[in-house]
Amino acid sequence: MSDIQHCPEKDLPYVEFDGHKRYLASIPSAGKMKAALPNYTAAGNPVLPRSEWFELSRRDQFASWIFDQNGHGSCVGNGWTGGLMRARALAGCKPVVLSPGWTYSLINGNRDSGAVISDGIQALTQVGTCLFSTVGQDPIYQRQMPSGAKAEAARYRIKAAYHCTSWEEVISALLLPKPMIPVYGYQVGRSFGSFDKYGVAGHDRGPGNHCNHADGVKLLPDGRWVLDDVNSWNARWGPWGNGRAYLDENHLFGGGDQADVCVIEAFVDDPQEPNDPPVAG
């Protein structure tokens, strides 16, 4: 991965990987997510003591679910969409690949200049996203969308999500019997691509210019608990060449005001899949 560069055409920073630009285009919500979502613990969700934490990997289960935002500033669309896909699958629903391009089109203001992280929750709660086979990563503007995509998107919507204020809340949510999937912003700078010997990304200070999600938890030999982060820079990126890296507590709750951390709990029932388990609540 190259150093941070700037694209004058899009007026966006980017890193170059695999010969293509990966734009850093998430926009911190400046407190909007806190206002939009109930707090994780205030909603009655448990925080597990560290003595009850355990390692959990879903790499085999979701090996093919690594997105590539190549050429677009759509990391927010990719982060939220990937999180919703995993939340549905872990609840026992039929696994389906959903469209980051459609999600991004709802929140980009008709410009490929990124999106506010918290806007993803409103888009996926009110509208939803369609199947990847219908839209995919392109197109990225509502005016270009095929007919029927919006009606299909109504089948795949978020029903409940919570704002997290601590690392303990995020890890606990992933380890519950009915796991929740974290979606978050963090800062990518010159240090991010310098992975340590365990595969943990480097740390950069800032409010968060990139949006991802995670589906697993790992205890490192040095005692750190880390998230198994799913990036959207294709399946060849990262310390293991599988689209993933580890993030520790400082990525989400240090080095800047990382207020945009939430977990997806539930989603709306898909009326066209009668064999899916019903959504509780």
C-alpha atoms as one frame of an Amber mdcrd trajectory, in Angstrom:
protein
   0.000   0.000   0.000   1.309   3.442  -0.919   1.423   6.570   1.207  -1.604
   8.836   1.372  -2.013  10.834  -1.848  -4.587  13.382  -3.016  -6.777  13.171
  -6.102  -7.491  16.702  -7.440 -10.374  15.520  -9.660 -12.367  14.142  -6.707
 -10.680  16.332  -4.077 -10.232  13.216  -1.948  -7.254  11.483  -0.306  -6.475
   7.941  -1.416  -4.054   5.091  -1.058  -2.985   3.018  -4.021  -3.157  -0.751
  -3.797  -2.988  -3.354  -6.552  -2.572  -0.557  -9.087  -5.875   1.156  -8.216
  -7.000   4.053  -6.051  -8.743   3.339  -2.726 -10.394   6.583  -1.655 -10.658
   7.638   1.986 -14.019   9.307   1.968 -15.998   8.678   5.117 -17.107  11.852
   6.879 -17.369  11.868  10.697 -20.886  12.401  11.938 -20.024  15.060  14.547
 -22.327  13.526  17.127 -25.187  12.702  14.740 -24.864   8.966  15.344 -25.237
   9.436  19.091 -28.415  11.371  18.452 -29.732   8.924  15.858 -29.237   5.687
  17.812 -29.938   4.503  21.357 -26.892   3.670  23.443 -25.919  -0.001  23.601
 -26.150  -0.304  27.376 -29.088   2.084  27.778 -31.067  -0.322  25.596 -30.400
  -3.093  28.114 -27.694  -4.952  26.212 -25.081  -6.730  28.354 -21.400  -5.890
  28.706 -19.439  -9.077  29.257 -16.511  -9.062  31.692 -13.194  -9.763  30.011
 -13.005 -13.066  31.852 -15.920 -14.201  29.643 -14.479 -13.006  26.324 -13.428
 -15.666  23.806 -11.868 -15.824  20.383 -14.218 -16.024  17.428 -13.366 -16.229
  13.733 -15.838 -16.149  10.869 -13.247 -15.978   8.103 -14.245 -19.310   6.587
 -17.949 -18.511   6.761 -17.575 -15.151   5.007 -14.456 -15.788   2.923 -16.093
 -14.622  -0.314 -17.794 -11.577   1.208 -14.960  -9.083   0.696 -15.966  -5.985
  -1.250 -13.889  -3.765  -3.555 -14.821  -0.075  -3.676 -12.255   0.461  -6.442
 -12.539   3.930  -7.968 -15.315   5.203  -5.684 -15.418   6.987  -2.337 -17.976
   4.460  -1.151 -16.439   2.976   1.988 -19.477   4.016   4.068 -21.795   2.157
   1.701 -19.520  -0.878   1.800 -19.179  -0.823   5.583 -22.894  -0.671   6.330
 -23.872  -3.128   3.597 -21.311  -5.720   4.639 -22.434  -5.378   8.244 -26.097
  -5.919   7.345 -25.248  -8.984   5.243 -23.406 -10.596   8.136 -26.061  -9.700
  10.709 -28.706 -11.406   8.585 -26.635 -14.516   7.936 -25.681 -14.949  11.605
 -29.363 -14.775  12.561 -30.055 -17.755  10.314 -31.382 -15.986   7.228 -30.580
 -17.138   3.716 -27.128 -15.691   2.896 -27.404 -12.977   0.264 -24.872 -10.529
  -1.138 -26.244  -6.978  -1.056 -25.354  -3.815  -2.958 -22.850  -1.273  -1.574
 -23.446   0.866  -4.660 -27.149   1.256  -3.910 -26.471   2.089  -0.264 -23.880
   4.671  -1.286 -26.270   6.225  -3.814 -28.695   7.046  -0.991 -26.128   9.035
   1.006 -23.617  10.592  -1.424 -25.620  13.684  -2.430 -25.165  12.840  -6.141
 -21.400  13.361  -5.873 -18.655  10.754  -5.521 -17.111  12.549  -2.549 -17.850
  10.102   0.243 -20.644  10.122   2.804 -21.394  10.880   6.435 -21.096   7.664
   8.423 -24.286   8.073  10.430 -26.334   8.639   7.262 -25.952   4.932   6.549
 -28.252   3.985   9.405 -31.035   6.235   8.136 -30.656   4.943   4.570 -30.762
   1.281   5.550 -33.550   1.768   8.082 -35.882   3.752   5.855 -35.036   2.441
   2.375 -32.741  -0.605   2.595 -30.445  -1.963  -0.085 -31.021  -4.259  -3.039
 -29.186  -7.397  -4.147 -25.640  -7.172  -5.514 -26.850  -8.907  -8.672 -29.213
  -5.960  -9.238 -26.749  -3.088  -8.731 -23.363  -4.186  -7.314 -20.682  -1.517
  -6.781 -22.019   0.456  -9.773 -23.909   2.589 -10.532 -23.547   4.941  -7.567
 -26.224   7.570  -8.319 -29.962   7.219  -7.818 -30.689   8.647 -11.281 -28.878
   5.654 -12.812 -30.606   2.897 -10.856 -32.635   0.184 -12.606 -36.374   0.025
 -12.171 -37.477  -2.264  -9.371 -34.304  -1.743  -7.307 -36.038   0.397  -4.689
 -38.849  -2.122  -4.191 -36.269  -4.883  -3.811 -34.303  -2.777  -1.317 -37.300
  -2.687   1.021 -36.701  -6.399   1.681 -33.251  -5.767   3.177 -33.456  -3.095
   5.857 -32.049  -2.545   9.333 -34.542  -2.656  12.185 -32.349  -1.943  15.217
 -28.826  -0.667  15.862 -27.043   0.850  18.864 -24.333   3.418  19.414 -21.321
   2.104  21.361 -19.220   4.217  23.709 -16.562   1.670  24.723 -14.414  -1.164
  23.455 -16.093  -3.466  25.975 -19.483  -2.803  24.407 -18.208  -3.554  20.895
 -16.530  -6.840  21.843 -19.497  -7.925  23.969 -21.920  -7.321  21.110 -19.945
  -9.608  18.806 -19.804 -12.406  21.381 -23.483 -12.559  22.309 -25.464 -15.728
  21.487 -27.260 -13.563  18.915 -24.260 -11.518  17.758 -24.378  -7.917  16.612
 -22.053  -6.635  13.881 -19.997  -3.471  14.542 -19.777  -0.717  11.927 -17.372
   2.150  12.620 -15.100   4.890  11.384 -11.359   5.167  11.982  -8.382   7.100
  10.671  -6.186   5.855   7.823  -2.894   7.712   7.446   0.740   6.980   6.706
   1.016   4.403   9.491  -2.066   2.323   8.738  -0.444   0.002   6.185   2.485
  -0.830   8.507   1.158  -4.005  10.113   2.805  -5.405  13.213   3.864  -9.049
  13.530   0.331 -10.056  14.513  -1.401  -8.311  11.591  -2.588  -5.240  13.515
  -2.778  -2.105  11.364  -0.760   0.967  12.302  -2.314   3.884  14.182  -3.003
   7.355  12.835  -4.524  10.294  14.666  -7.682  11.823  13.283 -11.470  11.865
  13.408 -11.992   8.949  11.040 -11.765   8.963   7.243 -12.589   5.313   6.530
 -15.559   3.085   7.386 -15.467  -0.690   7.883 -17.115  -3.447   9.881 -15.885
  -6.515  11.793 -17.157 -10.058  12.311 -14.643 -11.691  14.693 -12.533 -11.287
  17.827  -8.939 -12.404  18.521  -6.751 -12.463  21.653  -3.134 -11.730  20.698
  -0.105 -13.196  22.482   0.694  -9.728  23.892  -2.695  -9.611  25.658  -4.550
  -7.297  23.276  -8.063  -8.130  22.155  -8.572  -7.137  18.514 -11.367  -6.979
  15.977 -11.133  -8.981  12.758 -11.724  -6.003  10.492 -13.218  -6.441   7.019
 -11.904  -3.845   4.571 -13.354  -2.899   1.173 -10.127  -2.750  -0.830 -10.502
  -6.237  -2.386  -9.648  -9.724  -1.170  -5.913  -9.413  -1.879  -5.328  -6.504
   0.497  -3.925  -6.811   4.021  -1.241  -8.657   5.963  -2.620 -12.073   4.961
  -3.846 -11.151   1.465  -7.476 -11.882   2.359  -8.976  -8.384   2.647  -8.674
  -8.264   6.449  -6.524  -6.805   9.206  -6.768  -6.567  12.978  -7.819  -3.362
  14.729  -7.290  -2.727  18.443  -9.012  -0.419  20.895  -6.953   2.622  19.887
  -8.240   2.500  16.321 -11.831   3.069  17.427 -11.484   4.858  20.773  -8.126
   6.593  20.628  -6.107   8.931  18.448  -9.058  11.221  17.813 -12.773  11.505
  18.410 -14.030   8.166  17.085 -17.699   8.781  17.844 -19.020   6.743  14.924
 -19.107   3.253  16.408 -22.306   1.220  16.393 -23.577  -2.353  16.217 -26.347
  -3.757  13.992 -28.709  -5.974  15.984 -31.757  -6.704  13.870 -33.282  -6.257
  10.454 -36.703  -6.261   8.852 -38.197  -9.628   7.871 -37.881 -10.419   4.173
 -41.450 -11.236   3.036 -40.130 -13.228   0.088 -38.139 -15.673   2.245 -40.710
 -17.536   4.387 -38.036 -19.956   5.620 -36.008 -17.199   7.272 -36.391 -17.044
  11.056 -38.635 -14.200  12.239 -36.953 -11.107  13.613 -37.510 -10.784  17.352
 -38.867  -7.595  18.844
